[in-house]
Amino acid sequence: MVLPTSVGGITTGVMLAIARITGETAPVLLLVWGTNFINANPFQDPQASLPMYIYLQYSTAAAPSAAYDRAWAAALTLIAFIMILNLVARGIARWKAPKTGR
């Protein structure tokens, strides 16, 4: 009785937590540090993150260059990813919400 009613809220909470973690650099840096390489094993060695990539591209560019373009493209990708996760979470919450008798 309780589990079918709470599945929507639990799913929404998990998806919003993932979206928030991907958008905040500090928790990502504290949990997985940073690297310039993609690590296939998330349980070994540092892991790359999109916020760290944006920072590295923007901070290492000397003048308006391709690095700025890559940083802005990565920022747009991050915003789009978070928006999609939020929309999916809202859709699941609406789909799994308890039906009212009205």
Residue frames as qw, qx, qy, qz and C-alpha x, y, z in Angstrom:
[[0.000, 0.883, 0.469, 0.000, 0.00, 0.00, 0.00],
 [0.266, -0.863, 0.081, 0.421, 2.73, 2.46, 0.93],
 [0.508, -0.257, 0.543, 0.617, 5.29, 1.54, -1.73],
 [0.367, 0.524, 0.601, 0.478, 3.12, 2.19, -4.83],
 [0.055, -0.959, -0.279, -0.004, 2.16, 5.57, -3.42],
 [0.386, -0.825, 0.217, 0.352, 5.75, 6.58, -2.61],
 [0.754, 0.121, 0.417, 0.494, 7.48, 5.36, -5.80],
 [0.340, 0.822, 0.234, 0.393, 6.86, 8.66, -7.58],
 [0.279, -0.948, 0.127, -0.086, 8.32, 10.73, -4.76],
 [0.744, -0.438, 0.395, 0.313, 11.34, 8.48, -4.32],
 [0.686, 0.362, 0.397, 0.491, 12.09, 8.48, -8.04],
 [0.153, 0.928, 0.123, 0.315, 11.68, 12.24, -8.24],
 [0.479, -0.847, 0.221, 0.065, 14.01, 12.75, -5.28],
 [0.778, -0.197, 0.426, 0.418, 16.70, 10.50, -6.72],
 [0.562, 0.558, 0.354, 0.497, 16.58, 12.14, -10.16],
 [0.028, -0.969, -0.034, -0.244, 16.64, 15.65, -8.72],
 [0.634, -0.682, 0.294, 0.216, 19.59, 14.71, -6.50],
 [0.744, 0.092, 0.421, 0.511, 21.49, 13.43, -9.54],
 [0.338, 0.791, 0.261, 0.438, 20.67, 16.60, -11.46],
 [0.284, -0.953, 0.074, -0.076, 21.81, 18.77, -8.58],
 [0.736, -0.457, 0.354, 0.352, 25.07, 16.88, -8.11],
 [0.666, 0.332, 0.382, 0.547, 25.92, 17.19, -11.79],
 [0.164, 0.875, 0.199, 0.409, 25.32, 20.93, -11.60],
 [0.398, -0.896, 0.180, -0.071, 27.41, 21.68, -8.55],
 [0.586, 0.585, -0.509, 0.236, 31.16, 21.51, -8.84],
 [0.229, -0.604, 0.609, -0.460, 32.03, 21.35, -5.13],
 [0.836, -0.181, 0.432, -0.286, 30.36, 18.00, -4.32],
 [0.900, 0.425, -0.085, 0.033, 31.75, 16.47, -7.49],
 [0.355, 0.698, -0.514, 0.350, 35.27, 17.67, -6.70],
 [0.430, -0.518, 0.598, -0.435, 35.04, 16.42, -3.12],
 [0.899, -0.012, 0.360, -0.251, 33.76, 13.00, -4.17],
 [0.903, 0.303, 0.238, 0.192, 35.69, 12.19, -7.34],
 [0.410, -0.536, 0.277, 0.684, 38.41, 14.88, -7.57],
 [0.524, 0.780, 0.005, -0.343, 39.22, 15.66, -11.17],
 [0.581, -0.207, 0.620, 0.485, 41.16, 14.50, -14.18],
 [0.301, 0.531, -0.331, -0.720, 41.51, 15.35, -17.83],
 [0.226, 0.153, -0.903, -0.333, 40.88, 11.76, -18.88],
 [0.782, -0.175, -0.138, -0.582, 37.75, 9.63, -18.96],
 [0.148, -0.312, 0.901, -0.263, 37.94, 6.82, -16.44],
 [0.591, -0.083, -0.652, -0.467, 35.98, 3.69, -17.39],
 [0.568, -0.307, -0.728, 0.233, 36.05, 2.34, -13.80],
 [0.227, -0.777, -0.052, -0.584, 34.26, 4.74, -11.43],
 [0.795, -0.604, -0.050, -0.019, 35.59, 2.88, -8.38],
 [0.782, -0.221, 0.128, 0.569, 39.26, 3.43, -9.21],
 [0.413, 0.036, 0.185, 0.891, 41.26, 6.62, -9.82],
 [0.138, 0.425, 0.198, -0.873, 39.84, 10.14, -10.35],
 [0.374, 0.551, 0.729, 0.157, 36.80, 10.68, -12.57],
 [0.120, 0.126, 0.261, 0.950, 36.19, 13.48, -15.06],
 [0.102, 0.656, 0.657, -0.357, 33.19, 15.77, -14.57],
 [0.316, 0.695, 0.425, 0.487, 31.50, 18.30, -16.81],
 [0.213, -0.973, -0.087, -0.005, 31.70, 21.24, -14.34],
 [0.605, -0.562, 0.332, 0.456, 35.42, 20.62, -13.94],
 [0.575, 0.284, 0.509, 0.574, 35.84, 20.48, -17.72],
 [0.116, 0.906, 0.300, 0.275, 34.08, 23.85, -18.05],
 [0.416, -0.883, 0.110, 0.188, 36.36, 25.37, -15.43],
 [0.664, -0.293, 0.444, 0.527, 39.53, 23.97, -16.99],
 [0.483, 0.513, 0.482, 0.520, 38.58, 25.11, -20.50],
 [0.005, -0.948, -0.221, -0.228, 37.64, 28.60, -19.38],
 [0.487, -0.836, 0.161, 0.197, 40.57, 29.14, -17.03],
 [0.683, -0.253, 0.451, 0.515, 43.33, 27.87, -19.30],
 [0.512, 0.674, 0.378, 0.375, 42.37, 29.84, -22.42],
 [0.425, -0.224, -0.014, 0.877, 44.65, 32.80, -23.05],
 [0.203, 0.233, -0.146, -0.940, 42.47, 34.80, -25.44],
 [0.750, 0.296, 0.222, -0.548, 39.12, 34.21, -27.16],
 [0.128, 0.385, -0.868, -0.286, 39.77, 30.84, -28.66],
 [0.629, -0.082, -0.684, -0.359, 38.30, 27.41, -29.22],
 [0.291, -0.092, -0.816, 0.491, 38.65, 26.72, -25.48],
 [0.277, 0.133, 0.315, -0.898, 35.99, 29.34, -24.73],
 [0.625, 0.086, -0.414, -0.656, 33.71, 27.75, -27.31],
 [0.547, -0.033, -0.835, 0.048, 34.23, 24.33, -25.73],
 [0.070, -0.101, -0.672, 0.730, 33.51, 25.76, -22.27],
 [0.452, 0.142, 0.088, -0.876, 30.25, 27.35, -23.43],
 [0.652, 0.070, -0.617, -0.434, 29.23, 24.19, -25.29],
 [0.404, -0.062, -0.857, 0.313, 29.88, 22.11, -22.17],
 [0.146, 0.125, 0.486, -0.853, 27.85, 24.59, -20.08],
 [0.594, 0.115, -0.224, -0.764, 24.95, 24.31, -22.53],
 [0.600, 0.031, -0.790, -0.121, 25.21, 20.52, -22.39],
 [0.190, -0.078, -0.779, 0.592, 25.13, 20.61, -18.59],
 [0.359, 0.142, 0.236, -0.892, 22.07, 22.89, -18.56],
 [0.655, 0.106, -0.470, -0.583, 20.28, 20.69, -21.11],
 [0.478, 0.012, -0.868, 0.136, 21.11, 17.53, -19.13],
 [0.000, 0.136, 0.665, -0.735, 19.76, 19.01, -15.90],
 [0.487, 0.152, -0.022, -0.860, 16.64, 20.31, -17.65],
 [0.639, 0.063, -0.671, -0.372, 15.93, 16.87, -19.14],
 [0.339, -0.070, -0.862, 0.371, 16.39, 15.17, -15.77],
 [0.189, 0.157, 0.453, -0.857, 14.03, 17.65, -14.12],
 [0.586, 0.140, -0.261, -0.754, 11.40, 17.17, -16.81],
 [0.580, 0.018, -0.807, -0.111, 11.64, 13.38, -16.54],
 [0.160, -0.097, -0.776, 0.602, 11.35, 13.60, -12.74],
 [0.376, 0.162, 0.218, -0.886, 8.25, 15.80, -13.00],
 [0.630, 0.116, -0.523, -0.563, 6.73, 13.43, -15.54],
 [0.475, -0.042, -0.866, 0.150, 7.31, 10.41, -13.31],
 [0.026, 0.130, 0.616, -0.776, 5.96, 12.28, -10.29],
 [0.512, 0.158, -0.031, -0.844, 2.82, 13.25, -12.19],
 [0.633, 0.098, -0.679, -0.359, 2.42, 9.73, -13.61],
 [0.503, -0.100, -0.816, 0.268, 2.89, 7.99, -10.24],
 [0.191, -0.192, 0.364, -0.891, 1.00, 10.55, -8.12],
 [0.153, 0.305, 0.895, -0.288, -1.95, 9.15, -6.20],
 [0.106, -0.383, -0.587, -0.705, -5.18, 9.59, -8.10],
 [0.212, 0.111, 0.485, -0.841, -7.80, 11.74, -6.42],
 [0.229, 0.414, 0.880, -0.028, -11.46, 10.84, -6.64],
 [0.212, 0.651, 0.205, -0.700, -12.55, 14.19, -8.05]]
